[in-house]
Amino acid sequence: MDAVYLLLPLAVILGSIELGFLIWSIRDDQFDDLEGPAHRILFEDDQELVPTGKQGDEERTEIPGDKDH
């Protein structure tokens, strides 16, 4: 019975914190576009990330502590 005196207020406090975070996220428009990220993953827009041109020794960077060159 002593555990109820500890666990019940703890559950109420944690529940109110979670409710506060839910209200905060709703007011910050976190749930406006639920389907956009799911559809965005289907498009191949990573072509800009692929480097174009020749990569050679001119783009090589020095590695600290590398004594080979």
Secondary structure, DSSP 8 states (H G I E B T S, - for coil): -HHHHHHHHHHHHHHHHHHHHHHHHHHTTTTS-SSHHHHHTTS--GGGGS--S---GGG----TT----
